[in-house]
């Protein structure tokens, strides 16, 4: 393997693995610093994951929520970008193993994000894809739209009902938003497009193993979300864990629900970074880090974002959400710059600005400290916040215009069925390519 480029002896080499929210925030903050920075990612773009569900439900195109990493960092002359899969860390050699090369580091930052968790039932992934990547979103969009097309031509009533049944597993923000978006797609955008079926008759089921939706939100906002989903026609099944999942549908206890489309939004687990480092991890595979986000016994290795188990002020692990990741990335960059000057800035402290989730058109819930909002005010706040945090002026304009069009016309502008070979609709049953068998390659961060 090659050893990468030689660096000036007076410039420390910082290697950041993953250009999600955490990795990109760290890289941008290190721009113009005295460090030689290398950003490694298996994709050439940064993805705004909170809006992936809108790509999956034909509201936005992938280009609206993704930006090329090189373009974002083009003005930072001390940063280079490497497109490669990372399969491990050679701690003794102080190098990142990226395909056919070793990338040496003085300081290593792992921001490799998270992947879907099926709670010991990995075989379910073939029937219930999750939503973490652009490929996941475009595959789900194809699967959802093809289900309506196949139902239009299906003569068997039982099969037609299964095609028009959509099950979303998981009642967190992603599950709530996905269920609401599918219901709106069926009842508004597609309502007048078919001749033999009524898309409004589609059955959207949201399954939650816990006793209420959005468990991390206050009870009153969970109730508001439940009511908003019911108004959209979503069937909410609470306290009903999935016990079986196959090509025919899902089993909830003793009840089998026939469904052609299942979306998994029930849980995540960290990337393999813990195994790479042979470090202590929590139950979700997140690496336990110190207050400065470094790995115990490895002061030159830092883990941030969804890959890190970092305790908050209440001594509980911080949630795996974008604001945590961004703040950790920015903090770590400031810490490294301060230490280069012989100073220290203490440990990481998360500033919680609140939580938000949208439930379709003109409806959302939000908690900002003691302030709790729902309905249109929360929806406007949710929309403004997501547009603000998008990377790039073009993306902000594109998303704003798309949302205005969707709001005024009840239409979805990206209802394209792509990826079918030879126009065979049976291809909807083929999920996107899985990660490597051992799931050792993961350089997409949060």
Secondary structure, 3 states (H helix, E strand, C coil): CECCCCCCCCCCEEEEECCCHHHHHHHHHHCCCCCEEEEEECCCEEECHHHHHHHHCCCCCHHHCEEEHHHHCCCCCCEEEEECCEEEEECCCCEEEECCEEEECCEEEECCCEEECCCCCHHHHHCEECCCCHHHHHHHHHHHHHHHHHHHHCCCHHHHHHHCEEEEECCCHHHHHHHHHHHHHHHHHCCCCCCCCCHHHCEEEEEECCCCCCCCCCHHHHHHHHHHHHHCCCEEEECCCEEEEECCEEEECCEEEECCEEEECCCEEECCHHHHHCCCECCCCCEEECCCCEECCEEEEEECHHHEECECCCCCECCCCHHHHHHHHHHHHHHHHHHHCCCCCCCCCCCCCCEEEECCCCCEEEEECCEEEECHHHHHHHHHHHHHHCCCHHHHHHHHHHHHHHHHHCCCCCCCCCCCHHHCHHHHHCCCCCCCCCCCCCCCCC
